[in-house]
Amino acid sequence: MKDKRIYISQLQDHIGETVTICGWLYNIRSKGKILFLQLRDGSGRVQGVVVKGQCTEECFASCESLKMEASINVTGMVREDRRAPSGVELTVTDIKVVQNPEEDYPISKKEHGIDFLLEHRHLWLRSSRPEAILKIRSNAVSILRRFFNERGFILIDTPILTGSIGESASTLFSVDYFDLGKAYLAQTGQLYLEAACMAFGRVYNFGPTFRAEKSKTRRHLTEFWMLESEVAFLDNEGNMKLQEEMVSYLVEGILASNEKELELLGRDTEPLKKVKPPFPRITYSEAVKLLEKLGKPIQWGDDLGGDEETVLTEQFEKPIFIVNYPKEAKAFYMKENPEDTRTVLCADLLAPEGYGEIIGGSQREDDYHKLLSRIREEKLPEEAYAWYLDLRKFGSVPHSGFGLGLERTITWITGNRHIREAIPFPRTISRLYP
């Protein structure tokens, strides 16, 4: 019978058969005439057992010379082994070496500092911890897309190069754009999604965004992925309900599909099981009073920083919405709160367990004259926003939207303490390599 080339994740379905897997050696140990090969192929990990006399002398000799991360094609019999994490073991009969490294693999079993690991991120990805985190990230993207697709939302790919500022001008990356002057790497696709929601009603995007913030906190990256949504005829309360449904749907999906990865990371899943609607809502003013009571010095009008968000989320078992921030602390496009004109109709969703903001959202200003006034107050170039103002001239309606930071969300769900582990190749103010 011709050997079948399969993936490690499929081995359970081939017990008693001779198969071939193509992958890498991430560890090897010897016990006399027996070699134990730890193998991975991206789909899973399995142990291969090589017994002298049960394979050719050439095969056994080649195994003894293998270095860590050698790439190999391994043929053997699949044997059930309930003690093994994979539930199976491979009795090796033949090995073909694709490439055996000439030097020792730089990432060894000893402890390495974070700077060393980030410098070798291209190799660190092969380790079990980043593998688990990035598999959860991949699944999260699929779950979020499914959430919106099931509800009839249209995917809109918004520009990465733009002439319009979505947030603060001080956090923009600029590039020369031919003869048209400066263009900017998008901080958000929101303004374009607003145009799309006036055409399609319910829209979302999912792509990279860029913030030139000179921040060194564990919650900041200069390049990150964001899912954004805009819905016509939706107010701020409806916007929060949509976010509750989405976050609960996401967490439920990860718990159902990534149990193995969460266990490997040592994530306590009990707090995640409590993530079900409704989420608590407190006003910004109530948050300030609570922080003062908890001994955090803050004045009304200040934006909430990471420390304040951490303290607030530690008081709740679920994600919490902080609503109606001061106008000066938020972006120009947010709708004024008719009940308190000092504030806007917005909501930040803070993840529990001290993780802080994962979503920012608001009802958008749909009145042409009020929006123009805010653009002038912020001293933004009116000509760059002519198309955005057109949306308020022709068929303007109440509408709301939000943006979810993927890496912050994955950091919370996986129980990590630093956002840099939630993206394959983190970009920070001090790192552009590899």
C-alpha positions in Angstrom: 0.0 0.0 0.0 1.3 3.4 -0.9 2.1 5.6 2.1 -0.3 8.5 2.6 1.0 12.0 3.3 -1.3 13.5 6.0 -1.2 16.2 8.7 -0.6 15.4 12.3 -4.1 16.7 13.2 -5.4 13.8 11.0 -3.5 11.0 12.7 -6.4 9.9 14.9 -8.3 8.9 11.8 -5.4 6.7 10.5 -4.6 4.4 13.5 -3.0 1.2 12.3 -2.0 2.7 8.9 1.4 3.6 7.5 1.5 7.3 6.7 4.0 10.1 6.0 4.1 13.4 7.7 6.2 16.4 6.6 7.3 18.7 9.3 10.1 19.8 11.7 11.9 18.3 14.6 11.5 20.5 17.7 13.2 18.1 20.2 15.0 14.7 20.3 16.0 12.5 23.1 17.8 9.2 23.2 17.3 6.1 25.3 19.9 3.6 24.1 18.6 1.9 21.0 15.4 4.1 21.0 15.1 7.7 19.8 12.1 9.9 20.6 11.4 12.5 18.0 9.1 15.4 18.9 7.6 16.5 15.6 5.4 19.4 14.5 3.8 20.4 11.2 1.7 23.4 12.0 -1.5 21.4 12.5 -0.3 19.6 15.6 2.5 17.9 17.5 3.3 14.2 17.9 6.0 11.9 19.1 7.8 9.6 16.7 9.6 6.6 18.1 12.6 5.2 16.2 13.8 1.7 17.3 17.1 0.4 16.1 16.5 -2.7 14.1 12.9 -1.7 13.2 14.2 0.7 10.6 17.3 0.7 8.3 20.7 1.5 9.8 20.8 4.5 7.5 17.5 5.8 8.9 18.7 5.4 12.5 22.0 7.0 11.8 20.4 10.0 10.1 18.1 10.5 13.1 21.0 10.6 15.5 22.6 13.4 13.5 19.5 15.6 13.4 19.6 19.0 15.0 16.6 21.0 16.4 14.4 22.4 13.7 15.6 20.0 11.0 12.9 19.6 8.3 12.1 16.0 7.6 9.6 13.7 6.0 8.7 10.9 8.5 7.0 7.6 7.5 5.6 5.3 10.1 2.8 3.3 11.6 0.2 5.3 13.6 -0.4 3.7 17.0 -3.0 4.7 19.6 -1.5 6.0 22.8 -3.9 7.5 25.2 -1.1 8.9 27.4 0.2 11.1 24.6 -1.3 14.6 24.3 -2.1 13.9 20.7 -3.7 10.5 21.6 -1.4 8.8 19.1 2.3 8.0 18.5 4.2 7.3 15.3 6.4 4.1 15.0 9.0 5.4 12.6 10.1 3.2 9.7 11.8 5.7 7.4 13.0 9.3 7.4 14.0 11.6 4.6 15.9 14.7 5.7 14.9 17.8 3.7 17.4 20.1 5.5 19.5 19.6 8.6 20.7 22.9 10.2 24.5 23.4 10.2 24.4 25.3 13.4 22.5 25.1 16.7 19.1 26.6 16.9 19.3 29.9 18.7 16.2 29.4 20.9 17.1 26.7 23.4 15.3 25.2 26.4 16.9 27.8 28.8 15.1 31.0 29.7 15.5 33.8 27.2 14.8 37.5 27.8 11.9 39.2 26.0 14.3 41.3 23.8 16.1 38.2 22.6 12.8 36.5 21.8 11.5 39.6 19.9 14.7 39.8 18.0 14.2 36.2 17.0 10.4 36.5 16.6 10.6 34.8 13.1 11.8 31.7 14.9 10.0 32.2 18.2 6.7 31.7 16.3 7.6 28.0 16.2 7.3 27.6 20.0 4.1 26.2 21.6 3.0 29.4 23.4 3.0 31.7 20.3 1.5 28.9 18.3 -1.4 28.6 20.7 -2.0 32.4 20.9 -1.9 32.8 17.1 -4.3 29.9 16.5 -6.8 31.5 18.9 -6.3 34.8 17.0 -6.9 33.0 13.6 -10.1 31.4 15.0 -11.2 34.8 16.4 -11.0 36.4 13.0 -13.2 33.6 11.5 -15.7 33.9 14.3 -16.0 37.6 14.0 -16.5 37.5 10.3 -19.1 34.8 10.7 -21.0 36.9 13.3 -21.4 39.8 10.8 -22.0 37.6 7.8 -24.8 35.8 9.6 -26.5 39.1 10.3 -26.4 40.4 6.7 -23.6 42.9 7.0 -21.6 43.8 4.0 -17.8 43.7 4.1 -16.2 47.0 3.0 -12.4 47.1 2.5 -11.6 50.7 3.5 -8.4 52.6 2.3 -5.1 52.3 4.2 -3.8 55.5 2.4 -6.1 58.4 3.2 -6.1 62.2 3.1 -8.6 62.5 6.0 -7.8 62.3 9.6 -10.0 60.0 11.7 -8.5 60.7 15.1 -5.7 62.9 16.4 -3.4 64.5 13.8 -0.5 64.0 16.3 -0.6 60.2 15.9 -0.5 59.9 12.1 2.2 58.3 10.0 2.6 60.4 6.8 3.9 59.6 3.4 4.6 61.6 0.3 1.9 60.9 -2.2 3.1 61.7 -5.7 2.1 65.3 -6.6 -0.8 65.4 -4.3 1.1 66.2 -1.1 0.9 64.2 2.1 -1.1 61.0 2.6 -1.6 59.2 5.9 -1.7 55.6 7.0 -5.2 55.1 8.2 -5.9 55.3 12.0 -9.4 54.0 11.3 -11.6 53.1 8.3 -14.6 54.6 10.1 -15.2 57.7 7.9 -15.3 55.5 4.8 -17.6 53.0 6.5 -20.0 55.8 7.3 -20.2 56.4 3.6 -20.8 52.7 2.9 -23.5 52.4 5.6 -25.5 55.1 3.8 -25.4 52.8 0.8 -25.8 49.4 2.3 -27.2 50.0 5.8 -25.0 47.5 7.8 -21.3 47.3 7.0 -18.0 46.2 8.6 -14.3 46.1 7.8 -11.4 44.2 9.1 -7.8 45.4 8.5 -4.6 47.0 9.6 -4.6 50.4 11.2 -1.7 52.6 12.3 -1.1 54.9 15.3 2.1 56.9 15.8 1.6 57.1 19.5 4.9 57.4 21.4 3.6 55.0 24.1 5.5 52.1 25.7 2.6 50.6 27.6 1.7 46.9 27.4 -1.5 47.9 25.6 0.0 49.8 22.6 1.2 48.8 19.1 1.9 51.2 16.2 0.4 48.7 13.8 -2.6 46.6 14.8 -5.8 45.1 13.3 -9.2 46.5 13.9 -12.7 45.4 13.2 -15.1 48.3 12.6 -18.8 48.4 12.0 -21.3 51.1 11.1 -25.1 50.8 11.1 -27.7 53.2 9.7 -30.7 54.1 11.8 -29.0 52.8 15.0 -28.6 54.9 18.2 -25.9 54.5 20.9 -27.9 52.1 23.0 -28.5 49.8 20.0 -24.8 50.1 19.2 -23.9 48.8 22.6 -26.3 45.8 22.3 -24.6 44.9 19.0 -21.2 44.9 20.7 -22.5 42.8 23.6 -23.8 40.2 21.2 -20.6 40.2 19.2 -18.2 39.9 22.2 -20.3 37.1 23.8 -20.5 35.3 20.5 -16.7 35.6 20.1 -15.8 34.3 23.6 -18.3 31.5 23.3 -16.8 30.4 20.0 -13.2 30.5 21.4 -14.2 28.4 24.5 -15.8 25.9 22.2 -13.0 25.6 19.6 -9.8 26.4 21.4 -9.9 24.5 24.7 -6.5 22.8 24.0 -4.8 26.1 23.3 -6.3 27.9 26.3 -5.2 25.0 28.6 -1.7 25.1 27.2 -1.6 28.9 28.0 -2.9 28.2 31.6 -5.9 30.4 31.0 -8.5 30.2 33.7 -11.7 30.0 31.6 -14.2 30.5 34.5 -14.1 34.4 34.0 -14.7 33.9 30.3 -17.8 31.8 30.9 -19.4 34.8 32.6 -19.2 37.0 29.5 -22.9 37.1 28.6 -25.2 40.0 28.0 -26.2 42.4 29.4 -22.9 44.1 30.3 -22.9 46.7 33.1 -23.1 50.4 31.9 -21.8 53.3 34.0 -21.5 56.9 32.9 -18.2 58.7 32.7 -19.2 60.9 35.6 -20.0 57.8 37.7 -16.7 56.3 36.7 -14.9 59.4 38.0 -16.7 59.2 41.3 -15.9 55.5 41.7 -12.2 56.1 40.9 -12.1 58.9 43.5 -13.6 56.6 46.0 -11.0 53.9 45.2 -8.2 56.4 45.7 -7.3 57.3 42.1 -6.8 61.0 41.6 -8.8 62.1 38.6 -10.8 65.2 37.7 -13.9 65.4 35.6 -12.8 66.1 32.0 -9.7 63.9 32.1 -9.5 61.0 29.8 -9.3 57.6 31.4 -5.8 56.0 31.1 -4.7 52.5 31.4 -4.3 52.6 35.2 -7.8 54.0 35.7 -9.3 51.4 33.3 -7.6 48.6 35.1 -9.0 49.7 38.5 -12.5 50.0 37.1 -12.5 46.6 35.4 -11.3 44.9 38.6 -14.7 45.9 40.2 -16.8 43.9 37.7 -16.9 40.3 36.5 -18.1 41.2 33.0 -16.9 43.7 30.4 -18.3 47.1 31.2 -19.4 50.1 29.1 -18.3 53.6 30.2 -20.7 55.9 28.4 -21.0 59.7 27.7 -17.4 61.0 27.9 -16.6 64.7 27.9 -16.7 66.2 24.4 -13.1 67.4 24.6 -11.8 64.0 25.3 -13.3 62.4 22.2 -13.2 62.7 18.4 -15.0 65.4 16.5 -17.5 63.1 14.8 -19.3 62.0 17.9 -22.9 63.2 18.5 -23.5 65.7 21.2 -25.5 64.3 24.2 -28.8 66.2 24.2 -29.2 65.6 28.0 -25.7 67.0 28.8 -24.1 69.0 26.1 -20.7 68.8 27.8 -20.6 65.1 26.8 -21.1 63.0 23.7 -23.1 59.8 23.0 -20.3 57.3 23.1 -19.2 54.1 24.9 -15.9 52.4 25.6 -16.1 48.7 26.3 -13.5 47.7 29.0 -12.6 44.0 29.3 -12.6 42.6 32.9 -9.7 41.3 34.9 -7.8 44.6 34.5 -7.5 44.5 30.7 -9.1 47.8 29.9 -10.5 49.1 26.6 -11.1 46.7 23.8 -13.8 48.7 21.9 -14.5 52.3 21.3 -17.8 53.3 19.8 -20.3 56.2 19.5 -23.4 57.5 17.8 -22.1 59.8 14.9 -23.1 63.4 14.5 -25.6 63.3 11.7 -26.4 67.1 11.6 -24.4 68.9 8.8 -24.1 72.2 10.6 -23.0 70.7 14.0 -20.4 68.5 12.3 -19.0 71.4 10.3 -18.8 73.4 13.5 -16.9 70.6 15.3 -14.5 70.3 12.3 -13.8 74.1 12.6 -13.4 73.9 16.4 -10.7 71.2 15.9 -9.1 73.3 13.1 -9.2 70.4 10.6 -8.9 71.1 6.9 -12.5 71.5 5.7 -11.6 70.6 2.1 -10.4 67.2 3.1 -13.7 66.5 4.7 -16.0 67.8 1.9 -17.0 64.2 1.0 -17.6 63.3 4.7 -19.9 66.4 5.0 -21.8 65.4 1.9 -23.1 62.4 3.8 -25.0 64.9 6.0 -26.3 66.8 3.0 -27.9 63.9 1.2 -30.1 61.5 3.1 -28.5 61.9 6.5 -29.8 59.5 9.2 -28.9 58.6 12.8 -26.1 56.1 12.7 -23.6 54.5 15.0 -20.5 52.4 14.9 -17.5 51.0 16.8 -14.0 49.6 16.4 -12.7 46.5 18.2 -8.9 46.2 18.6 -8.1 42.6 17.7 -4.8 42.4 19.6 -6.2 43.8 22.8 -9.1 41.4 22.6 -6.9 38.4 22.1 -4.6 39.6 24.9 -7.6 39.5 27.3 -9.1 36.2 26.0 -5.8 34.4 26.2 -4.9 35.9 29.6 -1.6 37.5 28.5 -0.2 40.5 30.1 1.3 42.2 27.0 -0.2 42.9 23.6 3.0 42.2 21.7 2.3 38.4 21.9 -1.1 38.8 20.2 0.3 39.6 16.8 2.8 37.6 14.7 5.3 40.5 14.2 4.7 43.3 16.7 5.5 46.9 15.7 6.3 49.3 18.6 8.1 52.6 18.9 11.3 50.7 19.5 10.9 47.7 17.2 10.7 47.4 13.4 12.7 44.1 13.1 12.1 41.4 12.0 
